[in-house]
């Protein structure tokens, strides 16, 4: 019965992916920025859009990509570290074991609430600016937690506030869109896939790092300080990941001096 369930689930997913999901703005009559195309393809309106897109090799040769890569890798340490240990931390601070899981629920719900609105905020004020603000606030919250979290109530307040500010830009969608803004869409899947791999290796070690710090210090407060320092490095990386300028490209007999970002 279980095998049949998974088989049917896979068939449904494939059908939805084939007939429902649209992976290009043009499939919905839109440009990448949500503008109406009026029935004309993006390439017809912007003939240089594909020609000016970065290849994987070109993007990997830029400082901006590696700064994005580093920031995204480190991003998982605070989030995954807290998520992996918040139940143990709450129990350590005296929360009943039967309700300790509620701390994780509060964190995930608060993160999800602001993640829903993060994309709209980024469209209005700019993705890079939103990333910097969100990570600055996240770092400040964890820095305060280093000294202030002493009870289960303090921890509940921490996970709620941190989830709200962290969630603004925690979604992979904003980072993928930001990479696409800078390097174009032609190699976006492979470039962002490289970043996701780094996130899995480095960011996935967050729970291990938090656990090791707890073993050495006897509390999770020091892990909050370490994570706040991670956010400081992340902010520096985002600041250094500036839009990249390219040399003019000749398209259809004319010179296209556009820049990406």
N, C-alpha and C positions, 0 to 999 in steps of 0.2 A: 504493500500500500504506500509506503514511504517513497519507493522508487517511482511509482506511478505519479505521485504528487509532484515530485521534482521534475519529472519528464513533462507533465502538463504545464508546470510553471515556466519551464524553459521555452516551450512552444508559444505560450502567451507572450513572454518577453520578446521573442523573435518577431512575432506578428506585430506587436506594438512598435518595435524598433523599425520595422519595414514600412508600415502603413500609417503610423501616427507621428512618430518623432521626426522633426525637421531639424537638420543639423546646420542649416545655413540660413541667414536672414533673408536671402533672396527667395527661399522657398515659401516665405510668408509675405512676399511682396515688400520687403524692407531692405534698407541698407544696413551695414554692420552697426551703425549708431542709432538704429530705430527710425530712420527717416523713410518716408514713403517713396518707393521707387517709380511709381506711376507706370508700371509695366515695362520699365527699361532695366536691363541688367546693370549691376554695379560696374562690371568691366566696361560697358558701353559709356557710362557716365564718367568713370575714372579709369581710362585705359591703362594707366600706369600702376594700378593697384596690385596686380599680380607681378608685374616686372620689378616693382620696388620692394617686394616682400623678401625678407632675409632667408637665406638657406641656413640649415643647421650649422654647417661649418663656419659660415660668416658670423652667426650669432655667438657661437662658442668662442670666437676670437675677440669678443668685446668684454670690457670690464663690467658693463652694465648687466649682462646676463649673469655673470658669476656673482655679482652682488645680489641679484634677485635670487639666485640659487641658494646662496648662503643664508639670506634672510628667511627664505621659505623652509630650509632645513632646520634652522634653529627655532622656528615658530612652534614646532611640535613639542619641544622640551617643556615649556610651561604648561601648555594645555593638556598634553597627554600625561605629564607627570602628576598634575593635580587630579585629573580624572581617574588615574590609576590608583591614587592613594587617598582620595577624599573620604572614602568609607572607613578605612583604617584610622585615618587622622581623627575623624569624628568620634569613633569609638575610644580612641586614646584620650580624647578630651571629655569623655563621660557621657556621650550620647548613647541611648539604649541601642543595643545591637539590632533589635527588631525594626527600628526606624532609621538606622544609619544610612540605608540606601537612599533615603529621601534627599540627602545632601547631593548625591550625584544627579538626582532628578532635577533639583533646583538649578544646578550648574548647566545641564543640557538644555533645559527649558529657557533659561535666561539667555544662553548663547543663541538658541534658535530664534528667539524673538527679535533680537537686533540684526541677526544675519539676514532675516527676511527684508529688512529695510535698508541694509547696507549698500545693496546695489544701486538703489535710487539715490541715496546720499552721494555715492561715488560719481554717479552720472552728473549730479548737480555741481559738486564741488571739486571733482577730480579724484581719480583713484589713488594717486600717489599721496595727495594731501590727506585723504581719509586714512590711508594706511599709517602714515606718520602720527596722526592724532590718536588713532585707536591704540597703537602700540605704546605711545607715550603714556596714555591713561592706564593701560594694562600694567606697564612697568611700575608706575606710581602706586597702583593698588597693591601689587605684590611687595613693593618696598615697605609700605605701611603694614602689610600683614606680617612681615618679618618681626616687627616689634609689638604689634597690637593683638594678634590672635592668641588668646589664652584660654578661651572657653568654647564650648560647642556653639553658643550663640554668636560669638565672634566669627567662627568658621562659616556659619550659615550666611552671615552678612558678607563675608569675603566671597564665597562662591556665587552669590547673587550678583554682587557688583562687578566682580571680575568677569563673570559670564556675559554681562551686558556690554562691557566695553571691548572684551576680547571677541565677542561674536560679531561686532560690526564688520570685521575684515577676516574672520576666521574661515569663511567659506572659500573653497578652492575656486569657485566661480569668479570672484573678484581678481584673484591672482592670475588666473588663466586669461581673463579679459585684459589685464594690465600688460601681460607678456605680449598678447596680440596687438595692443596699441603700439608697443615699441618695435616689435619685429615683424608685424604682419601676420596673416593667417595661414600662409602656405605651409609653414613648418611648425605651426603652433602645437599640434598634437605631440610631435617628437620633443620639442623643447620643454613643454610643460610636463611631459612624461619623464624627462630627465630630472626635473625638479621634484616630482612626486617620488621618484626613486630615492633621491637624497633625503626627502622628508621621512620616508619609511626607515632609512638606515639611521639618520641622525635624530630626527624628531621622535622616532619610535623608541629611542633609548631613554626618553624622558622618564618613564616609570622606573627604569633601572637606576638612573641618576638620582632621582628623588629617594628611592629606597636606600641607596648607598649613603647619601647625605644623612638620612635618618639613622642609619646604623652608626655613623661616626659621631653624630651630635646628640642623638637621643630625642630629637624633635624634627618636625617638618618646617619650622620657621626658617631655618637656614636654607632649605630648598627654595623657599619663596624669594630669599635674597639672591640666590644663584639665578633663579628664573628672571628676576628683575634685571640683573646684569645681562642676561641673554637678550632681553628686550632692548637694552641700550645698544648692544651690537647690531640688532636687527634694524633699529632706527638709523644707525650710521650707514648700514648697507643700503637701505632704501634711499637715503639721501644721495649716496654715490651712484645709484642706478638711474642716472639721468637719461632722458631721451637721446638716442644715438643718431648722429647726422651721417648721411651717406653722400658719396660723390654723385653728381648728376648722372642720370641714366638716360640713354637715348631710346625713345619709344616711338615707333612708327614715324621715323624720320625727324623727330623733334627731341629737344633736350628736356628732360623732366628733372627739375631741381628740387623736388619735394623731399621732405624729411619725414622720418617716422617718429612716433611718440606723441 
